[in-house]
Amino acid sequence: CPPLKAILHIMVHGNFNGQTLDDPQLRALFDHDAIVNSDWYAARLETKASVDRALWQRHTAALRAFTANEIYTSEVERLQLSERLKMAEAAEKAASAPDYADSLKGTLGTDPSLL
């Protein structure tokens, strides 16, 4: 996150690449449009989308496995797991849509270094 890197560098060293807090170029790093249109922010959103897809895939796989086991039929009915499976499948489908990362604009996303 370049804006965070810049502010931390200023806190430690008093400047960032020779710029201070009063420098308009440095302040521009914190502009909303500059942030949401940056490559580093897009990477955070793509990473979040990837994490979400994997999460919903795990959820649907676990629900399918549990509901397929005849031993748990009464629990599947009691907990309404068929409906929950449908909701999880819908969430997985939404997270797998090509425009899902765009729908995350305004969120923090996920740090790509965490993958």
Phi and psi restraints in degrees (range 20) as a CNS / XPLOR table:
assign (resid 1 and name C) (resid 2 and name N)
       (resid 2 and name CA) (resid 2 and name C) 1.0 -53.6 20.0 2
assign (resid 2 and name N) (resid 2 and name CA)
       (resid 2 and name C) (resid 3 and name N) 1.0 -41.1 20.0 2
assign (resid 2 and name C) (resid 3 and name N)
       (resid 3 and name CA) (resid 3 and name C) 1.0 -61.6 20.0 2
assign (resid 3 and name N) (resid 3 and name CA)
       (resid 3 and name C) (resid 4 and name N) 1.0 -41.4 20.0 2
assign (resid 3 and name C) (resid 4 and name N)
       (resid 4 and name CA) (resid 4 and name C) 1.0 -66.3 20.0 2
assign (resid 4 and name N) (resid 4 and name CA)
       (resid 4 and name C) (resid 5 and name N) 1.0 -42.4 20.0 2
assign (resid 4 and name C) (resid 5 and name N)
       (resid 5 and name CA) (resid 5 and name C) 1.0 -58.2 20.0 2
assign (resid 5 and name N) (resid 5 and name CA)
       (resid 5 and name C) (resid 6 and name N) 1.0 -44.2 20.0 2
assign (resid 5 and name C) (resid 6 and name N)
       (resid 6 and name CA) (resid 6 and name C) 1.0 -63.3 20.0 2
assign (resid 6 and name N) (resid 6 and name CA)
       (resid 6 and name C) (resid 7 and name N) 1.0 -46.1 20.0 2
assign (resid 6 and name C) (resid 7 and name N)
       (resid 7 and name CA) (resid 7 and name C) 1.0 -68.2 20.0 2
assign (resid 7 and name N) (resid 7 and name CA)
       (resid 7 and name C) (resid 8 and name N) 1.0 -38.3 20.0 2
assign (resid 7 and name C) (resid 8 and name N)
       (resid 8 and name CA) (resid 8 and name C) 1.0 -66.5 20.0 2
assign (resid 8 and name N) (resid 8 and name CA)
       (resid 8 and name C) (resid 9 and name N) 1.0 -39.1 20.0 2
assign (resid 8 and name C) (resid 9 and name N)
       (resid 9 and name CA) (resid 9 and name C) 1.0 -63.4 20.0 2
assign (resid 9 and name N) (resid 9 and name CA)
       (resid 9 and name C) (resid 10 and name N) 1.0 -40.9 20.0 2
assign (resid 9 and name C) (resid 10 and name N)
       (resid 10 and name CA) (resid 10 and name C) 1.0 -65.2 20.0 2
assign (resid 10 and name N) (resid 10 and name CA)
       (resid 10 and name C) (resid 11 and name N) 1.0 -40.3 20.0 2
assign (resid 10 and name C) (resid 11 and name N)
       (resid 11 and name CA) (resid 11 and name C) 1.0 -61.7 20.0 2
assign (resid 11 and name N) (resid 11 and name CA)
       (resid 11 and name C) (resid 12 and name N) 1.0 -35.5 20.0 2
assign (resid 11 and name C) (resid 12 and name N)
       (resid 12 and name CA) (resid 12 and name C) 1.0 -86.0 20.0 2
assign (resid 12 and name N) (resid 12 and name CA)
       (resid 12 and name C) (resid 13 and name N) 1.0 -44.7 20.0 2
assign (resid 12 and name C) (resid 13 and name N)
       (resid 13 and name CA) (resid 13 and name C) 1.0 -109.3 20.0 2
assign (resid 13 and name N) (resid 13 and name CA)
       (resid 13 and name C) (resid 14 and name N) 1.0 -9.8 20.0 2
assign (resid 13 and name C) (resid 14 and name N)
       (resid 14 and name CA) (resid 14 and name C) 1.0 87.2 20.0 2
assign (resid 14 and name N) (resid 14 and name CA)
       (resid 14 and name C) (resid 15 and name N) 1.0 -9.6 20.0 2
assign (resid 14 and name C) (resid 15 and name N)
       (resid 15 and name CA) (resid 15 and name C) 1.0 -157.6 20.0 2
assign (resid 15 and name N) (resid 15 and name CA)
       (resid 15 and name C) (resid 16 and name N) 1.0 166.7 20.0 2
assign (resid 15 and name C) (resid 16 and name N)
       (resid 16 and name CA) (resid 16 and name C) 1.0 -132.7 20.0 2
assign (resid 16 and name N) (resid 16 and name CA)
       (resid 16 and name C) (resid 17 and name N) 1.0 112.5 20.0 2
assign (resid 16 and name C) (resid 17 and name N)
       (resid 17 and name CA) (resid 17 and name C) 1.0 51.8 20.0 2
assign (resid 17 and name N) (resid 17 and name CA)
       (resid 17 and name C) (resid 18 and name N) 1.0 39.1 20.0 2
assign (resid 17 and name C) (resid 18 and name N)
       (resid 18 and name CA) (resid 18 and name C) 1.0 82.1 20.0 2
assign (resid 18 and name N) (resid 18 and name CA)
       (resid 18 and name C) (resid 19 and name N) 1.0 -0.5 20.0 2
assign (resid 18 and name C) (resid 19 and name N)
       (resid 19 and name CA) (resid 19 and name C) 1.0 -99.5 20.0 2
assign (resid 19 and name N) (resid 19 and name CA)
       (resid 19 and name C) (resid 20 and name N) 1.0 146.8 20.0 2
assign (resid 19 and name C) (resid 20 and name N)
       (resid 20 and name CA) (resid 20 and name C) 1.0 -110.7 20.0 2
assign (resid 20 and name N) (resid 20 and name CA)
       (resid 20 and name C) (resid 21 and name N) 1.0 179.5 20.0 2
assign (resid 20 and name C) (resid 21 and name N)
       (resid 21 and name CA) (resid 21 and name C) 1.0 -61.7 20.0 2
assign (resid 21 and name N) (resid 21 and name CA)
       (resid 21 and name C) (resid 22 and name N) 1.0 -22.5 20.0 2
assign (resid 21 and name C) (resid 22 and name N)
       (resid 22 and name CA) (resid 22 and name C) 1.0 -82.3 20.0 2
assign (resid 22 and name N) (resid 22 and name CA)
       (resid 22 and name C) (resid 23 and name N) 1.0 -9.4 20.0 2
assign (resid 22 and name C) (resid 23 and name N)
       (resid 23 and name CA) (resid 23 and name C) 1.0 -74.5 20.0 2
assign (resid 23 and name N) (resid 23 and name CA)
       (resid 23 and name C) (resid 24 and name N) 1.0 124.4 20.0 2
assign (resid 23 and name C) (resid 24 and name N)
       (resid 24 and name CA) (resid 24 and name C) 1.0 -60.1 20.0 2
assign (resid 24 and name N) (resid 24 and name CA)
       (resid 24 and name C) (resid 25 and name N) 1.0 -33.6 20.0 2
assign (resid 24 and name C) (resid 25 and name N)
       (resid 25 and name CA) (resid 25 and name C) 1.0 -63.9 20.0 2
assign (resid 25 and name N) (resid 25 and name CA)
       (resid 25 and name C) (resid 26 and name N) 1.0 -40.3 20.0 2
assign (resid 25 and name C) (resid 26 and name N)
       (resid 26 and name CA) (resid 26 and name C) 1.0 -69.4 20.0 2
assign (resid 26 and name N) (resid 26 and name CA)
       (resid 26 and name C) (resid 27 and name N) 1.0 -43.6 20.0 2
assign (resid 26 and name C) (resid 27 and name N)
       (resid 27 and name CA) (resid 27 and name C) 1.0 -62.1 20.0 2
assign (resid 27 and name N) (resid 27 and name CA)
       (resid 27 and name C) (resid 28 and name N) 1.0 -30.8 20.0 2
assign (resid 27 and name C) (resid 28 and name N)
       (resid 28 and name CA) (resid 28 and name C) 1.0 -63.6 20.0 2
assign (resid 28 and name N) (resid 28 and name CA)
       (resid 28 and name C) (resid 29 and name N) 1.0 -24.2 20.0 2
assign (resid 28 and name C) (resid 29 and name N)
       (resid 29 and name CA) (resid 29 and name C) 1.0 -60.1 20.0 2
assign (resid 29 and name N) (resid 29 and name CA)
       (resid 29 and name C) (resid 30 and name N) 1.0 -25.5 20.0 2
assign (resid 29 and name C) (resid 30 and name N)
       (resid 30 and name CA) (resid 30 and name C) 1.0 -96.3 20.0 2
assign (resid 30 and name N) (resid 30 and name CA)
       (resid 30 and name C) (resid 31 and name N) 1.0 2.2 20.0 2
assign (resid 30 and name C) (resid 31 and name N)
       (resid 31 and name CA) (resid 31 and name C) 1.0 -68.2 20.0 2
assign (resid 31 and name N) (resid 31 and name CA)
       (resid 31 and name C) (resid 32 and name N) 1.0 135.7 20.0 2
assign (resid 31 and name C) (resid 32 and name N)
       (resid 32 and name CA) (resid 32 and name C) 1.0 -54.6 20.0 2
assign (resid 32 and name N) (resid 32 and name CA)
       (resid 32 and name C) (resid 33 and name N) 1.0 -49.7 20.0 2
assign (resid 32 and name C) (resid 33 and name N)
       (resid 33 and name CA) (resid 33 and name C) 1.0 -63.5 20.0 2
assign (resid 33 and name N) (resid 33 and name CA)
       (resid 33 and name C) (resid 34 and name N) 1.0 -37.9 20.0 2
assign (resid 33 and name C) (resid 34 and name N)
       (resid 34 and name CA) (resid 34 and name C) 1.0 -63.3 20.0 2
assign (resid 34 and name N) (resid 34 and name CA)
       (resid 34 and name C) (resid 35 and name N) 1.0 -38.6 20.0 2
assign (resid 34 and name C) (resid 35 and name N)
       (resid 35 and name CA) (resid 35 and name C) 1.0 -69.9 20.0 2
assign (resid 35 and name N) (resid 35 and name CA)
       (resid 35 and name C) (resid 36 and name N) 1.0 -54.2 20.0 2
assign (resid 35 and name C) (resid 36 and name N)
       (resid 36 and name CA) (resid 36 and name C) 1.0 -69.3 20.0 2
assign (resid 36 and name N) (resid 36 and name CA)
       (resid 36 and name C) (resid 37 and name N) 1.0 -16.9 20.0 2
assign (resid 36 and name C) (resid 37 and name N)
       (resid 37 and name CA) (resid 37 and name C) 1.0 -102.8 20.0 2
assign (resid 37 and name N) (resid 37 and name CA)
       (resid 37 and name C) (resid 38 and name N) 1.0 8.6 20.0 2
assign (resid 37 and name C) (resid 38 and name N)
       (resid 38 and name CA) (resid 38 and name C) 1.0 -85.3 20.0 2
assign (resid 38 and name N) (resid 38 and name CA)
       (resid 38 and name C) (resid 39 and name N) 1.0 155.6 20.0 2
assign (resid 38 and name C) (resid 39 and name N)
       (resid 39 and name CA) (resid 39 and name C) 1.0 -65.7 20.0 2
assign (resid 39 and name N) (resid 39 and name CA)
       (resid 39 and name C) (resid 40 and name N) 1.0 -38.7 20.0 2
assign (resid 39 and name C) (resid 40 and name N)
       (resid 40 and name CA) (resid 40 and name C) 1.0 -67.1 20.0 2
assign (resid 40 and name N) (resid 40 and name CA)
       (resid 40 and name C) (resid 41 and name N) 1.0 -35.3 20.0 2
assign (resid 40 and name C) (resid 41 and name N)
       (resid 41 and name CA) (resid 41 and name C) 1.0 -71.1 20.0 2
assign (resid 41 and name N) (resid 41 and name CA)
       (resid 41 and name C) (resid 42 and name N) 1.0 -40.3 20.0 2
assign (resid 41 and name C) (resid 42 and name N)
       (resid 42 and name CA) (resid 42 and name C) 1.0 -60.2 20.0 2
assign (resid 42 and name N) (resid 42 and name CA)
       (resid 42 and name C) (resid 43 and name N) 1.0 -38.7 20.0 2
assign (resid 42 and name C) (resid 43 and name N)
       (resid 43 and name CA) (resid 43 and name C) 1.0 -64.4 20.0 2
assign (resid 43 and name N) (resid 43 and name CA)
       (resid 43 and name C) (resid 44 and name N) 1.0 -37.8 20.0 2
assign (resid 43 and name C) (resid 44 and name N)
       (resid 44 and name CA) (resid 44 and name C) 1.0 -63.0 20.0 2
assign (resid 44 and name N) (resid 44 and name CA)
       (resid 44 and name C) (resid 45 and name N) 1.0 -41.3 20.0 2
assign (resid 44 and name C) (resid 45 and name N)
       (resid 45 and name CA) (resid 45 and name C) 1.0 -69.0 20.0 2
assign (resid 45 and name N) (resid 45 and name CA)
       (resid 45 and name C) (resid 46 and name N) 1.0 -40.1 20.0 2
assign (resid 45 and name C) (resid 46 and name N)
       (resid 46 and name CA) (resid 46 and name C) 1.0 -63.8 20.0 2
assign (resid 46 and name N) (resid 46 and name CA)
       (resid 46 and name C) (resid 47 and name N) 1.0 -38.6 20.0 2
assign (resid 46 and name C) (resid 47 and name N)
       (resid 47 and name CA) (resid 47 and name C) 1.0 -65.5 20.0 2
assign (resid 47 and name N) (resid 47 and name CA)
       (resid 47 and name C) (resid 48 and name N) 1.0 -43.1 20.0 2
assign (resid 47 and name C) (resid 48 and name N)
       (resid 48 and name CA) (resid 48 and name C) 1.0 -61.2 20.0 2
assign (resid 48 and name N) (resid 48 and name CA)
       (resid 48 and name C) (resid 49 and name N) 1.0 -42.4 20.0 2
assign (resid 48 and name C) (resid 49 and name N)
       (resid 49 and name CA) (resid 49 and name C) 1.0 -61.5 20.0 2
assign (resid 49 and name N) (resid 49 and name CA)
       (resid 49 and name C) (resid 50 and name N) 1.0 -42.0 20.0 2
assign (resid 49 and name C) (resid 50 and name N)
       (resid 50 and name CA) (resid 50 and name C) 1.0 -63.8 20.0 2
assign (resid 50 and name N) (resid 50 and name CA)
       (resid 50 and name C) (resid 51 and name N) 1.0 -43.5 20.0 2
assign (resid 50 and name C) (resid 51 and name N)
       (resid 51 and name CA) (resid 51 and name C) 1.0 -63.5 20.0 2
assign (resid 51 and name N) (resid 51 and name CA)
       (resid 51 and name C) (resid 52 and name N) 1.0 -43.2 20.0 2
assign (resid 51 and name C) (resid 52 and name N)
       (resid 52 and name CA) (resid 52 and name C) 1.0 -63.1 20.0 2
assign (resid 52 and name N) (resid 52 and name CA)
       (resid 52 and name C) (resid 53 and name N) 1.0 -43.9 20.0 2
assign (resid 52 and name C) (resid 53 and name N)
       (resid 53 and name CA) (resid 53 and name C) 1.0 -58.4 20.0 2
assign (resid 53 and name N) (resid 53 and name CA)
       (resid 53 and name C) (resid 54 and name N) 1.0 -47.1 20.0 2
assign (resid 53 and name C) (resid 54 and name N)
       (resid 54 and name CA) (resid 54 and name C) 1.0 -62.6 20.0 2
assign (resid 54 and name N) (resid 54 and name CA)
       (resid 54 and name C) (resid 55 and name N) 1.0 -40.5 20.0 2
assign (resid 54 and name C) (resid 55 and name N)
       (resid 55 and name CA) (resid 55 and name C) 1.0 -61.5 20.0 2
assign (resid 55 and name N) (resid 55 and name CA)
       (resid 55 and name C) (resid 56 and name N) 1.0 -48.7 20.0 2
assign (resid 55 and name C) (resid 56 and name N)
       (resid 56 and name CA) (resid 56 and name C) 1.0 -69.6 20.0 2
assign (resid 56 and name N) (resid 56 and name CA)
       (resid 56 and name C) (resid 57 and name N) 1.0 -30.2 20.0 2
assign (resid 56 and name C) (resid 57 and name N)
       (resid 57 and name CA) (resid 57 and name C) 1.0 -64.9 20.0 2
assign (resid 57 and name N) (resid 57 and name CA)
       (resid 57 and name C) (resid 58 and name N) 1.0 -41.3 20.0 2
assign (resid 57 and name C) (resid 58 and name N)
       (resid 58 and name CA) (resid 58 and name C) 1.0 -64.9 20.0 2
assign (resid 58 and name N) (resid 58 and name CA)
       (resid 58 and name C) (resid 59 and name N) 1.0 -43.2 20.0 2
assign (resid 58 and name C) (resid 59 and name N)
       (resid 59 and name CA) (resid 59 and name C) 1.0 -61.4 20.0 2
assign (resid 59 and name N) (resid 59 and name CA)
       (resid 59 and name C) (resid 60 and name N) 1.0 -48.0 20.0 2
assign (resid 59 and name C) (resid 60 and name N)
       (resid 60 and name CA) (resid 60 and name C) 1.0 -66.0 20.0 2
assign (resid 60 and name N) (resid 60 and name CA)
       (resid 60 and name C) (resid 61 and name N) 1.0 -38.1 20.0 2
assign (resid 60 and name C) (resid 61 and name N)
       (resid 61 and name CA) (resid 61 and name C) 1.0 -63.4 20.0 2
assign (resid 61 and name N) (resid 61 and name CA)
       (resid 61 and name C) (resid 62 and name N) 1.0 -42.7 20.0 2
assign (resid 61 and name C) (resid 62 and name N)
       (resid 62 and name CA) (resid 62 and name C) 1.0 -65.8 20.0 2
assign (resid 62 and name N) (resid 62 and name CA)
       (resid 62 and name C) (resid 63 and name N) 1.0 -42.4 20.0 2
assign (resid 62 and name C) (resid 63 and name N)
       (resid 63 and name CA) (resid 63 and name C) 1.0 -66.5 20.0 2
assign (resid 63 and name N) (resid 63 and name CA)
       (resid 63 and name C) (resid 64 and name N) 1.0 -39.9 20.0 2
assign (resid 63 and name C) (resid 64 and name N)
       (resid 64 and name CA) (resid 64 and name C) 1.0 -62.5 20.0 2
assign (resid 64 and name N) (resid 64 and name CA)
       (resid 64 and name C) (resid 65 and name N) 1.0 -44.3 20.0 2
assign (resid 64 and name C) (resid 65 and name N)
       (resid 65 and name CA) (resid 65 and name C) 1.0 -63.6 20.0 2
assign (resid 65 and name N) (resid 65 and name CA)
       (resid 65 and name C) (resid 66 and name N) 1.0 -42.9 20.0 2
assign (resid 65 and name C) (resid 66 and name N)
       (resid 66 and name CA) (resid 66 and name C) 1.0 -67.2 20.0 2
assign (resid 66 and name N) (resid 66 and name CA)
       (resid 66 and name C) (resid 67 and name N) 1.0 -46.0 20.0 2
assign (resid 66 and name C) (resid 67 and name N)
       (resid 67 and name CA) (resid 67 and name C) 1.0 -70.2 20.0 2
assign (resid 67 and name N) (resid 67 and name CA)
       (resid 67 and name C) (resid 68 and name N) 1.0 -23.5 20.0 2
assign (resid 67 and name C) (resid 68 and name N)
       (resid 68 and name CA) (resid 68 and name C) 1.0 -77.2 20.0 2
assign (resid 68 and name N) (resid 68 and name CA)
       (resid 68 and name C) (resid 69 and name N) 1.0 -18.5 20.0 2
assign (resid 68 and name C) (resid 69 and name N)
       (resid 69 and name CA) (resid 69 and name C) 1.0 -81.7 20.0 2
assign (resid 69 and name N) (resid 69 and name CA)
       (resid 69 and name C) (resid 70 and name N) 1.0 116.1 20.0 2
assign (resid 69 and name C) (resid 70 and name N)
       (resid 70 and name CA) (resid 70 and name C) 1.0 -62.6 20.0 2
assign (resid 70 and name N) (resid 70 and name CA)
       (resid 70 and name C) (resid 71 and name N) 1.0 -23.1 20.0 2
assign (resid 70 and name C) (resid 71 and name N)
       (resid 71 and name CA) (resid 71 and name C) 1.0 -61.7 20.0 2
assign (resid 71 and name N) (resid 71 and name CA)
       (resid 71 and name C) (resid 72 and name N) 1.0 -30.2 20.0 2
assign (resid 71 and name C) (resid 72 and name N)
       (resid 72 and name CA) (resid 72 and name C) 1.0 -100.7 20.0 2
assign (resid 72 and name N) (resid 72 and name CA)
       (resid 72 and name C) (resid 73 and name N) 1.0 17.2 20.0 2
assign (resid 72 and name C) (resid 73 and name N)
       (resid 73 and name CA) (resid 73 and name C) 1.0 -53.1 20.0 2
assign (resid 73 and name N) (resid 73 and name CA)
       (resid 73 and name C) (resid 74 and name N) 1.0 -45.8 20.0 2
assign (resid 73 and name C) (resid 74 and name N)
       (resid 74 and name CA) (resid 74 and name C) 1.0 -66.6 20.0 2
assign (resid 74 and name N) (resid 74 and name CA)
       (resid 74 and name C) (resid 75 and name N) 1.0 -36.1 20.0 2
assign (resid 74 and name C) (resid 75 and name N)
       (resid 75 and name CA) (resid 75 and name C) 1.0 -70.9 20.0 2
assign (resid 75 and name N) (resid 75 and name CA)
       (resid 75 and name C) (resid 76 and name N) 1.0 -36.5 20.0 2
assign (resid 75 and name C) (resid 76 and name N)
       (resid 76 and name CA) (resid 76 and name C) 1.0 -60.6 20.0 2
assign (resid 76 and name N) (resid 76 and name CA)
       (resid 76 and name C) (resid 77 and name N) 1.0 -42.7 20.0 2
assign (resid 76 and name C) (resid 77 and name N)
       (resid 77 and name CA) (resid 77 and name C) 1.0 -69.7 20.0 2
assign (resid 77 and name N) (resid 77 and name CA)
       (resid 77 and name C) (resid 78 and name N) 1.0 -46.4 20.0 2
assign (resid 77 and name C) (resid 78 and name N)
       (resid 78 and name CA) (resid 78 and name C) 1.0 -60.7 20.0 2
assign (resid 78 and name N) (resid 78 and name CA)
       (resid 78 and name C) (resid 79 and name N) 1.0 -41.6 20.0 2
assign (resid 78 and name C) (resid 79 and name N)
       (resid 79 and name CA) (resid 79 and name C) 1.0 -89.5 20.0 2
assign (resid 79 and name N) (resid 79 and name CA)
       (resid 79 and name C) (resid 80 and name N) 1.0 0.9 20.0 2
assign (resid 79 and name C) (resid 80 and name N)
       (resid 80 and name CA) (resid 80 and name C) 1.0 54.0 20.0 2
assign (resid 80 and name N) (resid 80 and name CA)
       (resid 80 and name C) (resid 81 and name N) 1.0 46.7 20.0 2
assign (resid 80 and name C) (resid 81 and name N)
       (resid 81 and name CA) (resid 81 and name C) 1.0 -71.7 20.0 2
assign (resid 81 and name N) (resid 81 and name CA)
       (resid 81 and name C) (resid 82 and name N) 1.0 -22.4 20.0 2
assign (resid 81 and name C) (resid 82 and name N)
       (resid 82 and name CA) (resid 82 and name C) 1.0 -64.6 20.0 2
assign (resid 82 and name N) (resid 82 and name CA)
       (resid 82 and name C) (resid 83 and name N) 1.0 -41.2 20.0 2
assign (resid 82 and name C) (resid 83 and name N)
       (resid 83 and name CA) (resid 83 and name C) 1.0 -68.4 20.0 2
assign (resid 83 and name N) (resid 83 and name CA)
       (resid 83 and name C) (resid 84 and name N) 1.0 -39.2 20.0 2
assign (resid 83 and name C) (resid 84 and name N)
       (resid 84 and name CA) (resid 84 and name C) 1.0 -66.1 20.0 2
assign (resid 84 and name N) (resid 84 and name CA)
       (resid 84 and name C) (resid 85 and name N) 1.0 -36.5 20.0 2
assign (resid 84 and name C) (resid 85 and name N)
       (resid 85 and name CA) (resid 85 and name C) 1.0 -63.5 20.0 2
assign (resid 85 and name N) (resid 85 and name CA)
       (resid 85 and name C) (resid 86 and name N) 1.0 -42.5 20.0 2
assign (resid 85 and name C) (resid 86 and name N)
       (resid 86 and name CA) (resid 86 and name C) 1.0 -61.3 20.0 2
assign (resid 86 and name N) (resid 86 and name CA)
       (resid 86 and name C) (resid 87 and name N) 1.0 -41.1 20.0 2
assign (resid 86 and name C) (resid 87 and name N)
       (resid 87 and name CA) (resid 87 and name C) 1.0 -65.3 20.0 2
assign (resid 87 and name N) (resid 87 and name CA)
       (resid 87 and name C) (resid 88 and name N) 1.0 -41.9 20.0 2
assign (resid 87 and name C) (resid 88 and name N)
       (resid 88 and name CA) (resid 88 and name C) 1.0 -66.0 20.0 2
assign (resid 88 and name N) (resid 88 and name CA)
       (resid 88 and name C) (resid 89 and name N) 1.0 -39.5 20.0 2
assign (resid 88 and name C) (resid 89 and name N)
       (resid 89 and name CA) (resid 89 and name C) 1.0 -64.5 20.0 2
assign (resid 89 and name N) (resid 89 and name CA)
       (resid 89 and name C) (resid 90 and name N) 1.0 -39.0 20.0 2
assign (resid 89 and name C) (resid 90 and name N)
       (resid 90 and name CA) (resid 90 and name C) 1.0 -65.3 20.0 2
assign (resid 90 and name N) (resid 90 and name CA)
       (resid 90 and name C) (resid 91 and name N) 1.0 -40.6 20.0 2
assign (resid 90 and name C) (resid 91 and name N)
       (resid 91 and name CA) (resid 91 and name C) 1.0 -66.4 20.0 2
assign (resid 91 and name N) (resid 91 and name CA)
       (resid 91 and name C) (resid 92 and name N) 1.0 -39.2 20.0 2
assign (resid 91 and name C) (resid 92 and name N)
       (resid 92 and name CA) (resid 92 and name C) 1.0 -64.0 20.0 2
assign (resid 92 and name N) (resid 92 and name CA)
       (resid 92 and name C) (resid 93 and name N) 1.0 -42.2 20.0 2
assign (resid 92 and name C) (resid 93 and name N)
       (resid 93 and name CA) (resid 93 and name C) 1.0 -63.2 20.0 2
assign (resid 93 and name N) (resid 93 and name CA)
       (resid 93 and name C) (resid 94 and name N) 1.0 -43.2 20.0 2
assign (resid 93 and name C) (resid 94 and name N)
       (resid 94 and name CA) (resid 94 and name C) 1.0 -63.0 20.0 2
assign (resid 94 and name N) (resid 94 and name CA)
       (resid 94 and name C) (resid 95 and name N) 1.0 -43.4 20.0 2
assign (resid 94 and name C) (resid 95 and name N)
       (resid 95 and name CA) (resid 95 and name C) 1.0 -69.4 20.0 2
assign (resid 95 and name N) (resid 95 and name CA)
       (resid 95 and name C) (resid 96 and name N) 1.0 -19.0 20.0 2
assign (resid 95 and name C) (resid 96 and name N)
       (resid 96 and name CA) (resid 96 and name C) 1.0 -93.1 20.0 2
assign (resid 96 and name N) (resid 96 and name CA)
       (resid 96 and name C) (resid 97 and name N) 1.0 -5.6 20.0 2
assign (resid 96 and name C) (resid 97 and name N)
       (resid 97 and name CA) (resid 97 and name C) 1.0 -66.5 20.0 2
assign (resid 97 and name N) (resid 97 and name CA)
       (resid 97 and name C) (resid 98 and name N) 1.0 145.1 20.0 2
assign (resid 97 and name C) (resid 98 and name N)
       (resid 98 and name CA) (resid 98 and name C) 1.0 -59.7 20.0 2
assign (resid 98 and name N) (resid 98 and name CA)
       (resid 98 and name C) (resid 99 and name N) 1.0 -29.2 20.0 2
assign (resid 98 and name C) (resid 99 and name N)
       (resid 99 and name CA) (resid 99 and name C) 1.0 -96.9 20.0 2
assign (resid 99 and name N) (resid 99 and name CA)
       (resid 99 and name C) (resid 100 and name N) 1.0 10.8 20.0 2
assign (resid 99 and name C) (resid 100 and name N)
       (resid 100 and name CA) (resid 100 and name C) 1.0 -61.1 20.0 2
assign (resid 100 and name N) (resid 100 and name CA)
       (resid 100 and name C) (resid 101 and name N) 1.0 -43.1 20.0 2
assign (resid 100 and name C) (resid 101 and name N)
       (resid 101 and name CA) (resid 101 and name C) 1.0 -59.6 20.0 2
assign (resid 101 and name N) (resid 101 and name CA)
       (resid 101 and name C) (resid 102 and name N) 1.0 -37.8 20.0 2
assign (resid 101 and name C) (resid 102 and name N)
       (resid 102 and name CA) (resid 102 and name C) 1.0 -63.9 20.0 2
assign (resid 102 and name N) (resid 102 and name CA)
       (resid 102 and name C) (resid 103 and name N) 1.0 -32.8 20.0 2
assign (resid 102 and name C) (resid 103 and name N)
       (resid 103 and name CA) (resid 103 and name C) 1.0 -69.8 20.0 2
assign (resid 103 and name N) (resid 103 and name CA)
       (resid 103 and name C) (resid 104 and name N) 1.0 -13.4 20.0 2
assign (resid 103 and name C) (resid 104 and name N)
       (resid 104 and name CA) (resid 104 and name C) 1.0 -88.7 20.0 2
assign (resid 104 and name N) (resid 104 and name CA)
       (resid 104 and name C) (resid 105 and name N) 1.0 -2.6 20.0 2
assign (resid 104 and name C) (resid 105 and name N)
       (resid 105 and name CA) (resid 105 and name C) 1.0 -54.9 20.0 2
assign (resid 105 and name N) (resid 105 and name CA)
       (resid 105 and name C) (resid 106 and name N) 1.0 134.5 20.0 2
assign (resid 105 and name C) (resid 106 and name N)
       (resid 106 and name CA) (resid 106 and name C) 1.0 101.3 20.0 2
assign (resid 106 and name N) (resid 106 and name CA)
       (resid 106 and name C) (resid 107 and name N) 1.0 -12.7 20.0 2
assign (resid 106 and name C) (resid 107 and name N)
       (resid 107 and name CA) (resid 107 and name C) 1.0 -94.8 20.0 2
assign (resid 107 and name N) (resid 107 and name CA)
       (resid 107 and name C) (resid 108 and name N) 1.0 173.4 20.0 2
assign (resid 107 and name C) (resid 108 and name N)
       (resid 108 and name CA) (resid 108 and name C) 1.0 -75.5 20.0 2
assign (resid 108 and name N) (resid 108 and name CA)
       (resid 108 and name C) (resid 109 and name N) 1.0 -22.8 20.0 2
assign (resid 108 and name C) (resid 109 and name N)
       (resid 109 and name CA) (resid 109 and name C) 1.0 71.4 20.0 2
assign (resid 109 and name N) (resid 109 and name CA)
       (resid 109 and name C) (resid 110 and name N) 1.0 -157.6 20.0 2
assign (resid 109 and name C) (resid 110 and name N)
       (resid 110 and name CA) (resid 110 and name C) 1.0 -135.1 20.0 2
assign (resid 110 and name N) (resid 110 and name CA)
       (resid 110 and name C) (resid 111 and name N) 1.0 137.8 20.0 2
assign (resid 110 and name C) (resid 111 and name N)
       (resid 111 and name CA) (resid 111 and name C) 1.0 -63.4 20.0 2
assign (resid 111 and name N) (resid 111 and name CA)
       (resid 111 and name C) (resid 112 and name N) 1.0 120.5 20.0 2
assign (resid 111 and name C) (resid 112 and name N)
       (resid 112 and name CA) (resid 112 and name C) 1.0 -59.7 20.0 2
assign (resid 112 and name N) (resid 112 and name CA)
       (resid 112 and name C) (resid 113 and name N) 1.0 -23.5 20.0 2
assign (resid 112 and name C) (resid 113 and name N)
       (resid 113 and name CA) (resid 113 and name C) 1.0 -71.4 20.0 2
assign (resid 113 and name N) (resid 113 and name CA)
       (resid 113 and name C) (resid 114 and name N) 1.0 -9.9 20.0 2
assign (resid 113 and name C) (resid 114 and name N)
       (resid 114 and name CA) (resid 114 and name C) 1.0 -82.9 20.0 2
assign (resid 114 and name N) (resid 114 and name CA)
       (resid 114 and name C) (resid 115 and name N) 1.0 -9.9 20.0 2
